[in-house]
Structure formats: structure tokens, C-alpha cells
Amino acid sequence: MKVGKCPVCFTIISEKVWKEFRSKVMDRKKFDCPECGTELFIDPKIANFEEYSINKSTALIKYPSMTLGIEVESFSIDLQSLEFKSLAPIYVKEGLEKGEQFIYDKTIGSEYNSPVFTSLNEAFFRIKTGLRKYFINLGEDETNRIALIASYSNTENTAGIHYHVAPEKGEILTDEAADIVAPYIHQQTPFLIAITANSPIMEGKITEFSSNRMIYNGETMCTALARDNLEGLSGYSHFDEINLTRARDNKPPTIEVRVADSNIPEYIIAGLFIVHVAVNSGIKGKKLWNLKYYRHREYEKERMEAARLGAKASIKFNKALLPIPKYIDAFFNFYNDEIEESNVSEDILTVFRLAKKGWVMADIVRAAWNKIKKEDPNKNDEMISRLFAAKYIQAQERNLNGENIKTFAKLLGVQLPRLNEVKLGKNF
């Protein structure tokens, strides 16, 4: 007998599970959904969750698909001194693809603007080949290498990833469509921050935080917006966490998402995956989370918890406060159809499996730094930094040449956990 559905992951609750639920509620014990772990506290006299069911309405926006774009900011490493530097631009002038740009960024120095992508797998392949161009066709006077990390030297200079979404070629993103889609992205913003966190180093020292970029610059580079008043997106600033960019000569208007840390391609695309899934659910008209469970002050705290703790944070999925491992299961169950349609590669799913084990890139960086220090406790932070920089250059170049996260971590001296038995929701 089918009784109802979990309000978070929409798993069918059977009569057997319902009876167990009732008995535990009567005893004032917590009952977790068998799939996503949501604590269920419904009146035991009422066996009906149907009010939470997915909205099966017709599409809200008449766009058959969306195009994607990415901006990647990066530090530079001086190859002789092995010092991390900002405001050290590197320009690539040969072998550029249409729509690809290597430009000067006022904050950090170096920024890569991708061409337009039509799928996540295309984005993953081309972001690696695009960023790899920083390492080839360079002159003999090469002195710097990019460093795909989000903070290092000081609190004013931090590097991020900006995601852009727009309709397929030939369609123009309207203000009305942007306003419809934006809340779907917004409700995943703390999750996006946690998964892409990659700035545990600040002022040349390792810290306990996962995204110092968000902690120090979150309110200046990507100001938090209130979900219950998320309208008129074109009126928001370039420095808000989500905004509608203006059309330019060579680019149409796009929705821009600014909260992710600079990172290696697997994590860049994992963040794009979250945005892509959220946008596609909005296009379909999937039900938004209930605003009666939303408080802006709590949302701001969730952003900061995600920045501080990364994969060890707890954030809300609709009304349920979930640790990241349970949140990931809820996300993959709730968006099952959109994720299947995305056909995302296993390399990207590895990011989420690692997060279920408590690892994001910030943890890999921290573990690499601490291992160098442990090998010789007498090393000061400057010496550790140079050894770390040397390892990071090698690991990053191998990654852009086609190696995966596990090899990247191994070259940094970090052993990642086994992932053979780690599932993402019910089906991945």
C-alpha cells in the first residue's frame, strides 16, 4: 500500500514504513526518511503527504534548451620564486577558439572566458582544453603559471568562477524568464558554495575555513539576495550573487551566478551541473520550495556555514536541515529526471561522491599543506608555500592534460577515500 511521499526527496512511503513512523512519533522518537534522511514530524493520525508532490504543470518558459558559459579567474605562480601572485596577467594569443577570451581581470589579474557550450560534457571537455592553453604556445620568457585556487595572498584579492546561462542560439533571455528561473538557482546557492569551496589559504597560511573568498568578500563580490523578493533581476548589480547581464556586441544577455570559488575543471563543471539542473527544473515548472520555511537571515547563515565547513556543513533542502551527504542524496532524488537528461560524466559525479565522504577541493588543499608541514615541522609558512606551489603546478598541469581528481590529489600527496560503494540518491 502506498501512503504518501517524503516532502524532500518524494520517496513513496509504504504502509510498513508508515506504521514504523507512527509508532516512533508516538514514542517521541525521530524518524528519518529511508532515502534522504529528512526528519518527518507529521501528525501520526494523518497519512497524507500529497500536498508536497511535484508540480506536473506545463513548462513555465518556452525554451527547449539553455546554453552555458563560464568565466574563470586565477592567481599566478612565479616559476622562479614559487610565490603566488595576483595582478600578474597572462595572455594567450594563439590557437583561440571562437568565443574564447583570455583577458585582464582588475581584481586578480588573469581571467578565462569560455565559448558557449550546449551541454555539460561539452563544457567539461572544452574547459580543460581552454585552460590548458595557458601552458602551451607560450614564449621562452614565460615566468608565470596560473593557479586555479580562490584565495592565497590577501583578503582583497580572491578568485571566483562565474556561470552564465541563456536560451539556445536565436532566442533572447527576457526579464520575465530570468525572474522565473532565478529562484531555482537561488535555493541551491549554499550547496553550490559548499561543493566548489577551494580557498582554505589566506595571507599565505592554511586556515580551518573552506571558502575564505566567501567569508571575506561574499558581501562585496556576491551579495546575498532575498529569495522572497527575487524579482526584476536586470536591476541587480554585477556584484550580487545572481544578476541578469546586459547584452553586448558579441554576447546576448545571460543569468550570471557568481558564488563559486576558482577551481580545477571537475569542480568548475560540478558547480555548473548544479546550476544547469536547477535551471532545467525551472523551465519545466517543477515546484519551488515553500517560502513559509524560508528566512533570509537563516539563508545568510547557511551561505557562511557552507563557506566555513564545505562538505561538513548542514543546509536546508526545503524545510529540512540536512548535512551535505544527506543533502546530496535529496538533490539527486528530487532532480532525478533532470540529472538523467544531463548525461553528466562520471568524472563530475566523483565530485559529489567525494563530498559524501566529507571532501571538497578545500580539504584536498588543506591535507596537502598539512602533509608538507608534518614531513618537517620546522618549516615555516613561506617554505611550505613554495613546496605546495611546486606540487600544485605539477598536479594542475597533469589535470588539464586529462588526468582526474584522484591523480590530482595523489600528486599533491593526498590519499582520497574509496568511492566504489558510494551512491548518489537512489539511481546514481
N, C-alpha and C positions, 0 to 999 in steps of 0.2 A: 504494500500500500504506500502511495506517495502522499506525504503530509504537507510539505512546504519546501521552501528554499532558504538556504543561508543568505542573509542580507548582504554579504560581501562578495562571496565567490559564486553564489547561486547554485551551489550543490544541492541536489534533491535530498531532503531529509526523510529517511524511511520511517516506517512505523516503529521498527525495532529501536532505531536511534532516538526517536521521539519519546518512547517510553523511558529510555535511559535518561534522556534530557529532563523529563518531568520529575523523575524520582530524585535527581540530583538537585534540581531547583528547589523542590520541596524541602530538601535537606540543607538548603542554602549553600550548596557547593557550586563551583564554577563548572560550566560545560562548554567545551570548545567544539566548534565546527570540525568535523573529521577531516576536512580538506584544507581550510585556510587558517584554522585556529581561532577564529573570531569568538569572543565570549558572547554567549547568547543568553539574554535575560528577558525573554518574552513571557507574558502571563501563561503559566502552565495549563490554564483552563482553555486556552485558545491555541488551536493547532493550525495556524494560518499565517504564512509569511508572504502570501501572494502580492501584497502591496509593494514589495520590493522587486518584483520581477522586471526583467529587462524590457525597455520600451521597444516594441516591434514596429514603431511607426515608420512611415516612408522617409527617405533621405531628406535632411534639412537643407542641404546645399546641392545644387545640380552640377557638381564637378565629378567626372568619372575617376579622376586620379589627381595626385598632387606631385609637384616637382620639389626637389630638395637642393639645398646649398649649404656650404659650411665655410666659416672663417676661422682660421687657426692662428692664434698669437703664440709667439715663442720667445724665450730667452735665447741668449747666445753663450757659448763656452769658448773662451780664448784657448786655442790649441797649445800655446806655449806655456802660459801661466796656469791653465786649467781653472780659471776663475769664471764664475757665472756673471754675465753682464746683461744689463738692459740698455736700451738706446744704442744698440750695435747692429744696425740693419744689414741684412744680407739680401742681395737682389739676384734673381735668376733671369737671364736674358735669352737663353737658347732653349729650344725644344718645348716651348709653351704650347699647350692645347687651347683651343678656342674657349674663351670664357675664363681662363685661368690667369690669376694675377699674383705677383709677389710684390708686396708693397711695404712702405714705411708706416709703422704704427706709432702714433705720438706717445703712447704710454710705455710700450715695451720694446719697440724697435722693429721687430720683424712680424709680418702677418701674411698668411697664405689665404687667398680667396679661391675657392674651388669653382670648377664649371658647374653647370646644372646637372643634377642626377635625376633619374626616373625610378630608381629602386635602391633599396638598402645594399644589396650585393654589388651593384654598380658603384655606389658610393664608397664601399669598403675597398674595392679593388683600386679605384681611381684616387682615393685619398692617400693610399700608400705610394702609388706611383708619382703622385703630385708632390708630396712631401719629400720623397726620395730625390727629387731634382735639386734639393738643397745640397746634396752630396756629390752630384755629378756635374760635368761641364763647367767646373769652377777653375779659375786661373791658378797659376803657380803661387800667386801671392795670397792664397787663401789663408786666413788667420782665425776664422770663427766657424763654429758649428752650431746649428740650432739645438735647443734643449727643450723638449716637449714636457715641461713641468710648469706649474701655475704660480708658484711663489719661490723666492730664493733670497734676494738681496735685501730689500726693504719693503716696508708696508705700502709705499706709494706705487710701486711697480709690481703688478701681478698680471698674469696672462690667462686668457679665457678662450673658450670655444663659443661661437655664435652660430645658432642653427637658423636656417631660413626655409620656410615652406610657402608655396604658391601653387595656383592651379596649373594644369598642364598647359603646354605651349598654345598660345592663341586665346587663352582665357585671361581675364583681368580679375585680380582679387579685389572684391568690393569691401567697403567698410562694414556692410551688414554681415557678409560671410565671415570676415575676421572676428567680429564680435561674437558670432555663434561658436566659432572654433576655439577661441582663446580660453574659455573656462575649462575646456577639456585638457588643454596643456597645463593650465594653472594648477589644477588639482593634483598633477603629477610632479610639480616643481620640487618639493622636498626630496622625492625619490630620485629625481634627476641629479640633484646636488649630491646626494649620498653616493650614487653609483659612479659618478665621474670625478669624485674628490681626488685631487692629486696635488695638494700643496701643503705638506706637513713641515716644510722647511721655511723658516723666516729669519732674515738677517743672518744667514749662514749657519743657523743652528737648527737641529731637529726639535720638533715640538710634539705635544700629545694630540694636536688637532689634525683633522684630515683635510680641511679646506681653509687655510688661513686667508686665501683670497676672499672667500665669502665673509669670514669673520671680520677682516679689516676693511674690506672695500664693498661689501654686499649692499650697503645702503647708498653708495655713491656710484657704483658701476652697474648695479642691477637692483634698483629699489623695489621693495616688496609692494605688490598691488593687492587690493582687496577684491576677493572673488565675488562678493555680493554687490559690487559696484563696477564690474569689469565691462564697461561699455565705452563707445567712442574711442576705439583703440588707436586711431590715427592721431588722436590728441595727446597720446602719451609720449614721453621723452625717449630719446635714443638710449638714455641711461636707466630706463625702467627695465624690469626683468623680462617683460614681453612688450613689444610695440609693433606698430604697422609702419614699415619703412616706406618712404616716398619713392615713386618711380624715378629712375634715372635714364640717361641716354641708352645705356646698354643693359639695364636691369628693370624688370617690372616691380611693382610693389609686392612686398612679402611680409609674412609674420616672422618677426625675429625673436629668438629665445636666447637669453644672454647669461644664464646662471652656471653653465658648466665650466669646469677647470680645463686648462690646456692639458693634453694627454696624448698617448700613443694611439694609433688608428683604431684598435679594437675597442678602446673605451670611448673614443670620439663617436664611433658608429653605434655603440650601445646607448649612448645618450640620444643620438638621432633616432634610434629604434623606439625609444620611449615616446619621443615627440611624434613620430610617424604613426605609431599605434593610436595615440590619443587623438590625433587629427582625424584619422580614418574613422574612429568611433564617433566623432562629432559629425562627420559628413553623413554617416549612416543614420544619425539621430538616436544613438544609444543614450540611455537615461543618464543625466548628470547626477552627481552626488547631491544628497538632500542638504540644502543650505541651513536647515534648522540645526544641523550638527556642526556648522562652521562658525568659528570665531577667529577674527583676524589676528588678535593677539596670540592665540594658540598657533596659528599658521606661521607667524613670525618666529615663534619659539621652535617650531618644527624645522624651519629652514636652518636655524642656528644649530639645532641638535644634529641635523644631517651634516652640517659643516664641521662640527666638532668631532663627531663619532663615526661618520661614514657608514660602513656596513653594520656597525654596532648600535646604530640609532633606532629609535622607535618613532613611527609617524602614522598619521591617521589614514585609513582607507575607508572613506565614507565616515561612518560613526565609530569604527573600531580602531583603537590604538594598537598597532602591530609592530613587533620587532621586524627588522628588514627581512630575515629569512621567511617569516610568515607573510609579510607584505608581498614578496616576490611570488609566492605561490598564489596569493589572492589576485595579483596582477595578471599572471599567466592563465588563471582560470577565468577571470572576468572578461579578459580580452582574447580569449581562445581563438575566435574566428579571425580577428584582425591579425593576430600573430601568425596563424597558419597562412593567411593570404600574403603576408610579408615575405615568406620563404627565406627568412634570415639565416645566415650561415652558422654553423656550429662554433666557429671562432668567436662569434659575438655572444652566443648563448653561454660560452665558457665564462664570460664576464659575470653573468648572473649566477652561475653555479659557484664561482669563487665567492661572490658576495654572500651566498647562503652559508658558506663556510667562514664568513667573517673577514673576507679580504677584498679590498678595493686597491687601486694603484697606490694610494697614500700609505697603505700598510706594507706594500712591497718596497716602496722607497724607504720607509722607516726601518724595516727589517734589514735592508742592505746597509744603511747608515750604521745601525747598531752593531751589525756583524763586523764592519771595519773597525769600529771603536773597541769591540770586545777582543779582537785579534791583538790589539796593542793599546791597553788602557791609558798609556802615556801620550797618545796622540791628542793634539788639541783640535778644535773645531776646524781650523784652517787646513790642517793636514788631512783630516777626514774628508773635508770638502773636495780637496784636489783628487784624492783617491776615488771618491764617489764619482766625480766628474769624468774621470778616465773610464771607469766602468760604464757609466751612463752613455757616453758617446758610443762605445762598442755595442752595448745592448740595443740602443736605439737604431743604429745603422743596420744591424742584423734584422731587427724587426721590420724596418722599412724595405729591406731586401726580401722579405717574405716569411720570416720566422714568426712563431706565435708567442702568446703571452708566457707560456711555460719556459720557452727558451730565453725570452727577455729577462724573466726573473732569475733563471739559472745563471745567466751571465753577470747578474748583479750579486750572485752568491746566495740567492734565496730559494729555499725549497718550498714549493706550493703543495697544498694538500691534494690527495687523490680525489677525483671527481666522478669516478665510474658509477657510483650509486646515487649521485645527486640528481634529483628530478626537479623540474620547474613546473609547479602545478601538477595537474593530472596527466598531461599529454606531452610534455617536452622533457 
